[in-house]
Amino acid sequence: MEAAFWHQKWAQGETAFHEGEANAMLVKHFHALELAAGARVFLPLCGKTEDIPWLRQQGCRVVGIELSELAVEELFAGLEQRFGLTPTVEVISDFRRYAAEGVEVWVGDVFQLSREILGPVDAIYDRAALVALPDSLRSRYTAQLKALGQDAPQLLVTLEYAQSEMNGPPFSIDQKEIEHHYRDHYQVSLLQQKVVDGRLKGKVDALESAWLLQA
Ligand SMILES: C[S@@+](CC[C@H](N)C(=O)[O-])C[C@H]1O[C@@H](n2cnc3c(N)ncnc32)[C@H](O)[C@@H]1O
């Protein structure tokens, strides 16, 4: 997917991937990450997800990266309204960094991010990020996450369905593909698998899965 594809989605408000509340699998399996209070959790391709305030409320420091500044503005407008969080915005390298107490989001391309800029993280949470990327970008993306996260554990939420029945995003990712990308770095464990209510986009039967990736 080109950047223009996502900018257009945000500009037109076509954000059906956005859940109105924290992801149920995050809420159920967050504890599996075994994080201490104040842990820094990285959310690649974060959008304006409700997972950010939820993780913050669990005592985490949340750091995200998102291509669309519109999404980040919408995120912080909500955080300001509900929690009184007003961000400071600064330009660092190729990014604009929005930061408030317990939450920072870098506006820019995840592939341009470096460990030096991001800083150390204690965990990665990927929901609707790996599945948002076409096959041609996934090896580069997963290599980037391994470089950015080092030995930090990852909670990964994926979707699986008959790809022949619908085009992505979201794309179908099965266990074989997860193992292909991550088994050199992580031990991959399936935590939960459930049928997507009402079918994916109302069109195809699909499974949502939560995976724990441990170095
Ligand atoms: C399917 S949405 C998921 C957003 C969020 N994770 C959620 O659960 O609601 C994918 C997001 O990735 C962003 N994105 C796509 N490519 C990106 C890239 N190369 N770097 C940073 N963000 C990107 C898009 O703008 C979009 O907001």
The ligand as an SDF file (V2000), in Angstrom:
LIG
                    3D

 27 29  0  0  0  0  0  0  0  0999 V2000
   -5.4190   -0.7380    9.3450 C   0  0  0  0  0  0  0  0  0  0  0  0
   -4.8780    0.7150   10.1190 S   0  0  0  0  0  0  0  0  0  0  0  0
   -4.6770    0.1590   11.7910 C   0  0  0  0  0  0  0  0  0  0  0  0
   -4.5200    1.2510   12.7980 C   0  0  0  0  0  0  0  0  0  0  0  0
   -4.4430    0.7720   14.2490 C   0  0  0  0  0  0  0  0  0  0  0  0
   -3.3820   -0.1880   14.4530 N   0  0  0  0  0  0  0  0  0  0  0  0
   -5.7560    0.2160   14.7240 C   0  0  0  0  0  0  0  0  0  0  0  0
   -5.7730   -0.9120   15.2570 O   0  0  0  0  0  0  0  0  0  0  0  0
   -6.7890    0.9020   14.6090 O   0  0  0  0  0  0  0  0  0  0  0  0
   -3.2070    0.8200    9.5010 C   0  0  0  0  0  0  0  0  0  0  0  0
   -2.5560    2.1550    9.8000 C   0  0  0  0  0  0  0  0  0  0  0  0
   -1.2050    2.1200    9.3800 O   0  0  0  0  0  0  0  0  0  0  0  0
   -0.8390    3.3860    8.8900 C   0  0  0  0  0  0  0  0  0  0  0  0
    0.3400    3.1410    8.0340 N   0  0  0  0  0  0  0  0  0  0  0  0
    0.3580    2.4970    6.8460 C   0  0  0  0  0  0  0  0  0  0  0  0
    1.6110    2.4030    6.3700 N   0  0  0  0  0  0  0  0  0  0  0  0
    2.4180    3.0030    7.2990 C   0  0  0  0  0  0  0  0  0  0  0  0
    3.8160    3.2250    7.3870 C   0  0  0  0  0  0  0  0  0  0  0  0
    4.6610    2.8220    6.4130 N   0  0  0  0  0  0  0  0  0  0  0  0
    4.3080    3.8480    8.4750 N   0  0  0  0  0  0  0  0  0  0  0  0
    3.4750    4.2690    9.4650 C   0  0  0  0  0  0  0  0  0  0  0  0
    2.1350    4.0900    9.4380 N   0  0  0  0  0  0  0  0  0  0  0  0
    1.6030    3.4670    8.3690 C   0  0  0  0  0  0  0  0  0  0  0  0
   -2.0910    3.8640    8.1590 C   0  0  0  0  0  0  0  0  0  0  0  0
   -2.1360    5.2650    8.0060 O   0  0  0  0  0  0  0  0  0  0  0  0
   -3.1880    3.3460    9.0710 C   0  0  0  0  0  0  0  0  0  0  0  0
   -3.5780    4.3050   10.0210 O   0  0  0  0  0  0  0  0  0  0  0  0
  1  2  1  0
  2  3  1  0
  2 10  1  0
  3  4  1  0
  4  5  1  0
  5  6  1  0
  5  7  1  0
  7  8  2  0
  7  9  1  0
 10 11  1  0
 11 12  1  0
 11 26  1  0
 12 13  1  0
 13 14  1  0
 13 24  1  0
 14 15  1  0
 14 23  1  0
 15 16  2  0
 16 17  1  0
 17 18  1  0
 17 23  2  0
 18 19  1  0
 18 20  2  0
 20 21  1  0
 21 22  2  0
 22 23  1  0
 24 25  1  0
 24 26  1  0
 26 27  1  0
M  CHG  2   2   1   9  -1
M  END
$$$$
